[in-house]
Amino acid sequence: MPKQTFYNLPDDKKQILIQALEEEFSRAPLFHASISNIVKSADIPRGSFYQYFEGKEDAYFYLISRQVESSKKLFITCLMKYDGDLFHAVTELFKQIVEELSKGDHINFLKNVFLNMTHEIENKFTRIFNGNDSRGQFCKMNALINKDNLNVSNENELYHLVQIIGTITIRNLIEKIAQELSSETAMNNFHIELTLLKEGLYKRS
């Protein structure tokens, strides 16, 4: 994460640097991104960049964390809107992210992120659903989820359920971007997979 000197920057200078980061990581994925381009766009000395970040990886994951925090707040809003209904909330979240992608907002940055997904990046995005890195803080999200209609017997099963839903959501976002699917097709695919999960796959006699 950024060094304290970054957080100490005046808001206007901080926003200029963030914009420069977004431009560069939208232009190229992490391994092709150039610190030279970032400092040129932000109009700062190269040495100043290292006063704010450990390196370009640090800056890259900072942007991802911003995206995750924004999506997490949206997910919480969706949970509250649907009275804790997990499946309705995640469907609304997916719909709003797809609409954002269709408008072109952050499309190149998210495309570079999703099409170059690593285990570390996936872990950061699953924090949208589990509340934080540690399972101990899952209780914050847990308190908002209505468990009355879920076939889970304890918090551990609920934790794994939201991990599964998170994985499905991320995979469908990757598919939407990689295959350039229409919003309608992406939503339909997501609905099919969520319905299979919701209704179960094992026939009962």
PyRosetta script that sets phi, psi and omega in degrees:
from pyrosetta import init, pose_from_sequence

init()
pose = pose_from_sequence("MPKQTFYNLPDDKKQILIQALEEEFSRAPLFHASISNIVKSADIPRGSFYQYFEGKEDAYFYLISRQVESSKKLFITCLMKYDGDLFHAVTELFKQIVEELSKGDHINFLKNVFLNMTHEIENKFTRIFNGNDSRGQFCKMNALINKDNLNVSNENELYHLVQIIGTITIRNLIEKIAQELSSETAMNNFHIELTLLKEGLYKRS")
pose.set_psi(1, 161.7)
pose.set_omega(1, -177.7)
pose.set_phi(2, -58.3)
pose.set_psi(2, 155.2)
pose.set_omega(2, 175.8)
pose.set_phi(3, -76.8)
pose.set_psi(3, 165.3)
pose.set_omega(3, -177.4)
pose.set_phi(4, -61.5)
pose.set_psi(4, -29.4)
pose.set_omega(4, 179.4)
pose.set_phi(5, -61.3)
pose.set_psi(5, -30.6)
pose.set_omega(5, 176.8)
pose.set_phi(6, -66.6)
pose.set_psi(6, -46.0)
pose.set_omega(6, -178.8)
pose.set_phi(7, -68.0)
pose.set_psi(7, -21.7)
pose.set_omega(7, 179.2)
pose.set_phi(8, -81.6)
pose.set_psi(8, -9.3)
pose.set_omega(8, 180.0)
pose.set_phi(9, -64.3)
pose.set_psi(9, 146.6)
pose.set_omega(9, 171.2)
pose.set_phi(10, -58.5)
pose.set_psi(10, 150.7)
pose.set_omega(10, -174.7)
pose.set_phi(11, -57.1)
pose.set_psi(11, -39.5)
pose.set_omega(11, -177.7)
pose.set_phi(12, -65.6)
pose.set_psi(12, -41.6)
pose.set_omega(12, 178.9)
pose.set_phi(13, -69.8)
pose.set_psi(13, -35.1)
pose.set_omega(13, 178.4)
pose.set_phi(14, -64.2)
pose.set_psi(14, -42.2)
pose.set_omega(14, -179.4)
pose.set_phi(15, -67.6)
pose.set_psi(15, -35.6)
pose.set_omega(15, 176.9)
pose.set_phi(16, -62.9)
pose.set_psi(16, -42.3)
pose.set_omega(16, 179.7)
pose.set_phi(17, -68.3)
pose.set_psi(17, -42.4)
pose.set_omega(17, 177.9)
pose.set_phi(18, -60.6)
pose.set_psi(18, -41.5)
pose.set_omega(18, 178.6)
pose.set_phi(19, -63.7)
pose.set_psi(19, -39.2)
pose.set_omega(19, 178.0)
pose.set_phi(20, -64.6)
pose.set_psi(20, -39.8)
pose.set_omega(20, 177.1)
pose.set_phi(21, -63.1)
pose.set_psi(21, -46.8)
pose.set_omega(21, -178.7)
pose.set_phi(22, -62.2)
pose.set_psi(22, -39.5)
pose.set_omega(22, 179.0)
pose.set_phi(23, -63.3)
pose.set_psi(23, -44.3)
pose.set_omega(23, -176.9)
pose.set_phi(24, -72.0)
pose.set_psi(24, -41.8)
pose.set_omega(24, -178.9)
pose.set_phi(25, -78.8)
pose.set_psi(25, -9.9)
pose.set_omega(25, 169.3)
pose.set_phi(26, -83.8)
pose.set_psi(26, -32.2)
pose.set_omega(26, 179.5)
pose.set_phi(27, -71.7)
pose.set_psi(27, -37.8)
pose.set_omega(27, -173.7)
pose.set_phi(28, -147.5)
pose.set_psi(28, 150.1)
pose.set_omega(28, 174.1)
pose.set_phi(29, -67.5)
pose.set_psi(29, 169.9)
pose.set_omega(29, -173.0)
pose.set_phi(30, -49.5)
pose.set_psi(30, -49.0)
pose.set_omega(30, -172.4)
pose.set_phi(31, -71.3)
pose.set_psi(31, -14.1)
pose.set_omega(31, 177.2)
pose.set_phi(32, -107.0)
pose.set_psi(32, -8.1)
pose.set_omega(32, -177.3)
pose.set_phi(33, -67.5)
pose.set_psi(33, 151.7)
pose.set_omega(33, -175.3)
pose.set_phi(34, -120.5)
pose.set_psi(34, 125.5)
pose.set_omega(34, 175.0)
pose.set_phi(35, -63.8)
pose.set_psi(35, -34.3)
pose.set_omega(35, 178.6)
pose.set_phi(36, -57.6)
pose.set_psi(36, -42.5)
pose.set_omega(36, 178.3)
pose.set_phi(37, -65.4)
pose.set_psi(37, -37.5)
pose.set_omega(37, -178.9)
pose.set_phi(38, -65.1)
pose.set_psi(38, -49.6)
pose.set_omega(38, -176.3)
pose.set_phi(39, -69.3)
pose.set_psi(39, -30.9)
pose.set_omega(39, 177.4)
pose.set_phi(40, -67.2)
pose.set_psi(40, -45.1)
pose.set_omega(40, -179.4)
pose.set_phi(41, -66.1)
pose.set_psi(41, -38.8)
pose.set_omega(41, -179.2)
pose.set_phi(42, -81.7)
pose.set_psi(42, -10.3)
pose.set_omega(42, -179.3)
pose.set_phi(43, 57.5)
pose.set_psi(43, 52.1)
pose.set_omega(43, 176.3)
pose.set_phi(44, -130.2)
pose.set_psi(44, 155.7)
pose.set_omega(44, 175.0)
pose.set_phi(45, -65.0)
pose.set_psi(45, 151.3)
pose.set_omega(45, 179.6)
pose.set_phi(46, -59.1)
pose.set_psi(46, -37.3)
pose.set_omega(46, 180.0)
pose.set_phi(47, -62.8)
pose.set_psi(47, -30.5)
pose.set_omega(47, 179.5)
pose.set_phi(48, -65.9)
pose.set_psi(48, -34.0)
pose.set_omega(48, 179.4)
pose.set_phi(49, -56.6)
pose.set_psi(49, -42.6)
pose.set_omega(49, -177.5)
pose.set_phi(50, -77.4)
pose.set_psi(50, -9.1)
pose.set_omega(50, 170.8)
pose.set_phi(51, -79.1)
pose.set_psi(51, -21.0)
pose.set_omega(51, -177.3)
pose.set_phi(52, -102.1)
pose.set_psi(52, -33.9)
pose.set_omega(52, -177.3)
pose.set_phi(53, -135.6)
pose.set_psi(53, 153.7)
pose.set_omega(53, 175.9)
pose.set_phi(54, -68.5)
pose.set_psi(54, -32.0)
pose.set_omega(54, -178.6)
pose.set_phi(55, 179.1)
pose.set_psi(55, -173.9)
pose.set_omega(55, -176.3)
pose.set_phi(56, -68.3)
pose.set_psi(56, -29.0)
pose.set_omega(56, 176.9)
pose.set_phi(57, -63.4)
pose.set_psi(57, -40.8)
pose.set_omega(57, 178.7)
pose.set_phi(58, -61.4)
pose.set_psi(58, -44.7)
pose.set_omega(58, 179.6)
pose.set_phi(59, -65.9)
pose.set_psi(59, -40.1)
pose.set_omega(59, -179.2)
pose.set_phi(60, -62.3)
pose.set_psi(60, -47.6)
pose.set_omega(60, -178.2)
pose.set_phi(61, -72.4)
pose.set_psi(61, -21.6)
pose.set_omega(61, 172.9)
pose.set_phi(62, -65.7)
pose.set_psi(62, -44.9)
pose.set_omega(62, 177.9)
pose.set_phi(63, -62.4)
pose.set_psi(63, -40.6)
pose.set_omega(63, 178.1)
pose.set_phi(64, -62.9)
pose.set_psi(64, -41.6)
pose.set_omega(64, 179.3)
pose.set_phi(65, -61.7)
pose.set_psi(65, -37.5)
pose.set_omega(65, 176.6)
pose.set_phi(66, -62.5)
pose.set_psi(66, -42.9)
pose.set_omega(66, 179.4)
pose.set_phi(67, -65.1)
pose.set_psi(67, -41.8)
pose.set_omega(67, 179.8)
pose.set_phi(68, -63.8)
pose.set_psi(68, -44.8)
pose.set_omega(68, -180.0)
pose.set_phi(69, -62.2)
pose.set_psi(69, -39.5)
pose.set_omega(69, 178.0)
pose.set_phi(70, -63.9)
pose.set_psi(70, -43.9)
pose.set_omega(70, 179.5)
pose.set_phi(71, -68.9)
pose.set_psi(71, -33.9)
pose.set_omega(71, 178.5)
pose.set_phi(72, -64.0)
pose.set_psi(72, -43.1)
pose.set_omega(72, 178.3)
pose.set_phi(73, -62.9)
pose.set_psi(73, -38.9)
pose.set_omega(73, 177.9)
pose.set_phi(74, -65.1)
pose.set_psi(74, -41.4)
pose.set_omega(74, 179.9)
pose.set_phi(75, -63.1)
pose.set_psi(75, -42.2)
pose.set_omega(75, 178.1)
pose.set_phi(76, -62.6)
pose.set_psi(76, -41.9)
pose.set_omega(76, 177.0)
pose.set_phi(77, -60.3)
pose.set_psi(77, -41.1)
pose.set_omega(77, 179.0)
pose.set_phi(78, -66.2)
pose.set_psi(78, -40.0)
pose.set_omega(78, 177.4)
pose.set_phi(79, -61.1)
pose.set_psi(79, -41.8)
pose.set_omega(79, 179.6)
pose.set_phi(80, -69.1)
pose.set_psi(80, -39.3)
pose.set_omega(80, 179.9)
pose.set_phi(81, -61.5)
pose.set_psi(81, -38.2)
pose.set_omega(81, -176.6)
pose.set_phi(82, -103.9)
pose.set_psi(82, 25.8)
pose.set_omega(82, 174.7)
pose.set_phi(83, 53.6)
pose.set_psi(83, 39.3)
pose.set_omega(83, 175.1)
pose.set_phi(84, 83.0)
pose.set_psi(84, 6.7)
pose.set_omega(84, 178.9)
pose.set_phi(85, -71.5)
pose.set_psi(85, 109.3)
pose.set_omega(85, -173.1)
pose.set_phi(86, -61.5)
pose.set_psi(86, -43.3)
pose.set_omega(86, -175.2)
pose.set_phi(87, -73.1)
pose.set_psi(87, -40.0)
pose.set_omega(87, 176.2)
pose.set_phi(88, -65.5)
pose.set_psi(88, -39.4)
pose.set_omega(88, -177.8)
pose.set_phi(89, -64.8)
pose.set_psi(89, -45.3)
pose.set_omega(89, -177.2)
pose.set_phi(90, -71.5)
pose.set_psi(90, -30.7)
pose.set_omega(90, 175.3)
pose.set_phi(91, -65.0)
pose.set_psi(91, -42.7)
pose.set_omega(91, 177.7)
pose.set_phi(92, -64.8)
pose.set_psi(92, -40.8)
pose.set_omega(92, 177.5)
pose.set_phi(93, -60.0)
pose.set_psi(93, -49.0)
pose.set_omega(93, -179.0)
pose.set_phi(94, -60.9)
pose.set_psi(94, -42.9)
pose.set_omega(94, 180.0)
pose.set_phi(95, -59.7)
pose.set_psi(95, -44.5)
pose.set_omega(95, -177.5)
pose.set_phi(96, -69.7)
pose.set_psi(96, -35.7)
pose.set_omega(96, 176.7)
pose.set_phi(97, -67.2)
pose.set_psi(97, -41.1)
pose.set_omega(97, 178.5)
pose.set_phi(98, -63.1)
pose.set_psi(98, -40.9)
pose.set_omega(98, 178.3)
pose.set_phi(99, -63.7)
pose.set_psi(99, -39.1)
pose.set_omega(99, 177.8)
pose.set_phi(100, -63.6)
pose.set_psi(100, -41.6)
pose.set_omega(100, 178.8)
pose.set_phi(101, -64.9)
pose.set_psi(101, -37.8)
pose.set_omega(101, -178.3)
pose.set_phi(102, -67.2)
pose.set_psi(102, -27.5)
pose.set_omega(102, 178.6)
pose.set_phi(103, -79.2)
pose.set_psi(103, -14.4)
pose.set_omega(103, 179.6)
pose.set_phi(104, 92.9)
pose.set_psi(104, -1.1)
pose.set_omega(104, 179.4)
pose.set_phi(105, -67.4)
pose.set_psi(105, 122.1)
pose.set_omega(105, 177.8)
pose.set_phi(106, 59.7)
pose.set_psi(106, 16.1)
pose.set_omega(106, -173.0)
pose.set_phi(107, -60.2)
pose.set_psi(107, -43.6)
pose.set_omega(107, -176.9)
pose.set_phi(108, -69.8)
pose.set_psi(108, -38.4)
pose.set_omega(108, 177.3)
pose.set_phi(109, -63.8)
pose.set_psi(109, -49.5)
pose.set_omega(109, -179.5)
pose.set_phi(110, -64.9)
pose.set_psi(110, -34.5)
pose.set_omega(110, 177.3)
pose.set_phi(111, -62.4)
pose.set_psi(111, -45.3)
pose.set_omega(111, 178.3)
pose.set_phi(112, -64.0)
pose.set_psi(112, -37.1)
pose.set_omega(112, 179.2)
pose.set_phi(113, -67.1)
pose.set_psi(113, -54.1)
pose.set_omega(113, -173.5)
pose.set_phi(114, -69.3)
pose.set_psi(114, -34.4)
pose.set_omega(114, -177.6)
pose.set_phi(115, -82.0)
pose.set_psi(115, -7.1)
pose.set_omega(115, 175.6)
pose.set_phi(116, -125.2)
pose.set_psi(116, 41.6)
pose.set_omega(116, -175.3)
pose.set_phi(117, -65.1)
pose.set_psi(117, 133.0)
pose.set_omega(117, 173.8)
pose.set_phi(118, -120.2)
pose.set_psi(118, 171.1)
pose.set_omega(118, 179.3)
pose.set_phi(119, -60.6)
pose.set_psi(119, -38.3)
pose.set_omega(119, -179.5)
pose.set_phi(120, -65.9)
pose.set_psi(120, -42.8)
pose.set_omega(120, 178.9)
pose.set_phi(121, -65.1)
pose.set_psi(121, -43.7)
pose.set_omega(121, 179.7)
pose.set_phi(122, -59.9)
pose.set_psi(122, -41.4)
pose.set_omega(122, 178.5)
pose.set_phi(123, -60.5)
pose.set_psi(123, -39.6)
pose.set_omega(123, -179.9)
pose.set_phi(124, -66.0)
pose.set_psi(124, -39.1)
pose.set_omega(124, -179.4)
pose.set_phi(125, -72.6)
pose.set_psi(125, -30.6)
pose.set_omega(125, 178.6)
pose.set_phi(126, -69.0)
pose.set_psi(126, -13.4)
pose.set_omega(126, 175.7)
pose.set_phi(127, -65.3)
pose.set_psi(127, -17.8)
pose.set_omega(127, 174.8)
pose.set_phi(128, -57.6)
pose.set_psi(128, -36.6)
pose.set_omega(128, -172.4)
pose.set_phi(129, -99.5)
pose.set_psi(129, -27.4)
pose.set_omega(129, -176.4)
pose.set_phi(130, -104.5)
pose.set_psi(130, 4.4)
pose.set_omega(130, 171.9)
pose.set_phi(131, 92.0)
pose.set_psi(131, -41.7)
pose.set_omega(131, -179.4)
pose.set_phi(132, -170.4)
pose.set_psi(132, -173.9)
pose.set_omega(132, -178.5)
pose.set_phi(133, -67.3)
pose.set_psi(133, -37.6)
pose.set_omega(133, -173.8)
pose.set_phi(134, -96.6)
pose.set_psi(134, 147.2)
pose.set_omega(134, 178.4)
pose.set_phi(135, -67.9)
pose.set_psi(135, -21.9)
pose.set_omega(135, 179.2)
pose.set_phi(136, -62.0)
pose.set_psi(136, -30.6)
pose.set_omega(136, -178.8)
pose.set_phi(137, -92.4)
pose.set_psi(137, 1.6)
pose.set_omega(137, 176.1)
pose.set_phi(138, -61.9)
pose.set_psi(138, -24.3)
pose.set_omega(138, -177.5)
pose.set_phi(139, -59.3)
pose.set_psi(139, -27.1)
pose.set_omega(139, 179.2)
pose.set_phi(140, -63.5)
pose.set_psi(140, -42.7)
pose.set_omega(140, 177.4)
pose.set_phi(141, -77.3)
pose.set_psi(141, -36.1)
pose.set_omega(141, -178.4)
pose.set_phi(142, -57.0)
pose.set_psi(142, -37.9)
pose.set_omega(142, -176.5)
pose.set_phi(143, -65.1)
pose.set_psi(143, -23.5)
pose.set_omega(143, -177.6)
pose.set_phi(144, -90.2)
pose.set_psi(144, -17.5)
pose.set_omega(144, -174.4)
pose.set_phi(145, -84.7)
pose.set_psi(145, 127.7)
pose.set_omega(145, 175.5)
pose.set_phi(146, -79.8)
pose.set_psi(146, 115.9)
pose.set_omega(146, -174.7)
pose.set_phi(147, -97.1)
pose.set_psi(147, 0.7)
pose.set_omega(147, -174.5)
pose.set_phi(148, -60.2)
pose.set_psi(148, -36.7)
pose.set_omega(148, -177.1)
pose.set_phi(149, -102.6)
pose.set_psi(149, 10.7)
pose.set_omega(149, 179.7)
pose.set_phi(150, -100.5)
pose.set_psi(150, 137.7)
pose.set_omega(150, 179.9)
pose.set_phi(151, -87.2)
pose.set_psi(151, 62.1)
pose.set_omega(151, 176.3)
pose.set_phi(152, -126.4)
pose.set_psi(152, 142.1)
pose.set_omega(152, -173.9)
pose.set_phi(153, -102.6)
pose.set_psi(153, -12.6)
pose.set_omega(153, -179.7)
pose.set_phi(154, -158.4)
pose.set_psi(154, 173.9)
pose.set_omega(154, -176.9)
pose.set_phi(155, -64.6)
pose.set_psi(155, -32.5)
pose.set_omega(155, 180.0)
pose.set_phi(156, -63.5)
pose.set_psi(156, -42.5)
pose.set_omega(156, 178.7)
pose.set_phi(157, -67.1)
pose.set_psi(157, -38.2)
pose.set_omega(157, 177.9)
pose.set_phi(158, -63.3)
pose.set_psi(158, -41.2)
pose.set_omega(158, 178.5)
pose.set_phi(159, -57.1)
pose.set_psi(159, -46.2)
pose.set_omega(159, -178.9)
pose.set_phi(160, -70.1)
pose.set_psi(160, -31.9)
pose.set_omega(160, 176.9)
pose.set_phi(161, -62.8)
pose.set_psi(161, -46.4)
pose.set_omega(161, -179.2)
pose.set_phi(162, -68.7)
pose.set_psi(162, -27.8)
pose.set_omega(162, 174.7)
pose.set_phi(163, -65.3)
pose.set_psi(163, -40.7)
pose.set_omega(163, 178.6)
pose.set_phi(164, -64.4)
pose.set_psi(164, -45.7)
pose.set_omega(164, 179.2)
pose.set_phi(165, -62.3)
pose.set_psi(165, -40.7)
pose.set_omega(165, 177.8)
pose.set_phi(166, -61.0)
pose.set_psi(166, -42.6)
pose.set_omega(166, 179.3)
pose.set_phi(167, -64.1)
pose.set_psi(167, -43.0)
pose.set_omega(167, 177.8)
pose.set_phi(168, -61.6)
pose.set_psi(168, -43.0)
pose.set_omega(168, -178.8)
pose.set_phi(169, -62.4)
pose.set_psi(169, -48.4)
pose.set_omega(169, -178.7)
pose.set_phi(170, -64.2)
pose.set_psi(170, -42.4)
pose.set_omega(170, -179.6)
pose.set_phi(171, -62.7)
pose.set_psi(171, -38.9)
pose.set_omega(171, 178.9)
pose.set_phi(172, -70.3)
pose.set_psi(172, -32.9)
pose.set_omega(172, 174.8)
pose.set_phi(173, -66.5)
pose.set_psi(173, -41.2)
pose.set_omega(173, 176.9)
pose.set_phi(174, -60.9)
pose.set_psi(174, -44.2)
pose.set_omega(174, -179.5)
pose.set_phi(175, -64.3)
pose.set_psi(175, -40.3)
pose.set_omega(175, 178.5)
pose.set_phi(176, -58.7)
pose.set_psi(176, -45.0)
pose.set_omega(176, -177.8)
pose.set_phi(177, -75.8)
pose.set_psi(177, -47.8)
pose.set_omega(177, -174.8)
pose.set_phi(178, -64.1)
pose.set_psi(178, -40.2)
pose.set_omega(178, -177.6)
pose.set_phi(179, -97.1)
pose.set_psi(179, 2.7)
pose.set_omega(179, 179.8)
pose.set_phi(180, 51.7)
pose.set_psi(180, 48.3)
pose.set_omega(180, -179.2)
pose.set_phi(181, -72.8)
pose.set_psi(181, 150.8)
pose.set_omega(181, 173.0)
pose.set_phi(182, -68.4)
pose.set_psi(182, 159.9)
pose.set_omega(182, 178.9)
pose.set_phi(183, -60.7)
pose.set_psi(183, -39.1)
pose.set_omega(183, -179.7)
pose.set_phi(184, -63.1)
pose.set_psi(184, -45.0)
pose.set_omega(184, 180.0)
pose.set_phi(185, -66.0)
pose.set_psi(185, -42.5)
pose.set_omega(185, 179.6)
pose.set_phi(186, -61.6)
pose.set_psi(186, -43.4)
pose.set_omega(186, 179.0)
pose.set_phi(187, -65.7)
pose.set_psi(187, -39.6)
pose.set_omega(187, -179.9)
pose.set_phi(188, -65.0)
pose.set_psi(188, -44.4)
pose.set_omega(188, 178.2)
pose.set_phi(189, -61.1)
pose.set_psi(189, -43.6)
pose.set_omega(189, 180.0)
pose.set_phi(190, -63.7)
pose.set_psi(190, -42.4)
pose.set_omega(190, 179.8)
pose.set_phi(191, -61.9)
pose.set_psi(191, -42.0)
pose.set_omega(191, 179.5)
pose.set_phi(192, -60.0)
pose.set_psi(192, -46.9)
pose.set_omega(192, -176.9)
pose.set_phi(193, -68.8)
pose.set_psi(193, -40.3)
pose.set_omega(193, 177.7)
pose.set_phi(194, -65.2)
pose.set_psi(194, -38.7)
pose.set_omega(194, 179.4)
pose.set_phi(195, -64.5)
pose.set_psi(195, -42.3)
pose.set_omega(195, 176.9)
pose.set_phi(196, -59.0)
pose.set_psi(196, -42.4)
pose.set_omega(196, 179.1)
pose.set_phi(197, -67.6)
pose.set_psi(197, -43.1)
pose.set_omega(197, -176.7)
pose.set_phi(198, -66.0)
pose.set_psi(198, -41.4)
pose.set_omega(198, -175.5)
pose.set_phi(199, -90.3)
pose.set_psi(199, -16.3)
pose.set_omega(199, -180.0)
pose.set_phi(200, 87.9)
pose.set_psi(200, 159.0)
pose.set_omega(200, -174.7)
pose.set_phi(201, -111.1)
pose.set_psi(201, -7.6)
pose.set_omega(201, -175.1)
pose.set_phi(202, -98.7)
pose.set_psi(202, 121.8)
pose.set_omega(202, 179.6)
pose.set_phi(203, -69.4)
pose.set_psi(203, 134.4)
pose.set_omega(203, 177.8)
pose.set_phi(204, -109.3)
pose.set_psi(204, 130.2)
pose.set_omega(204, -178.9)
pose.set_phi(205, -78.2)
pose.dump_pdb("model.pdb")
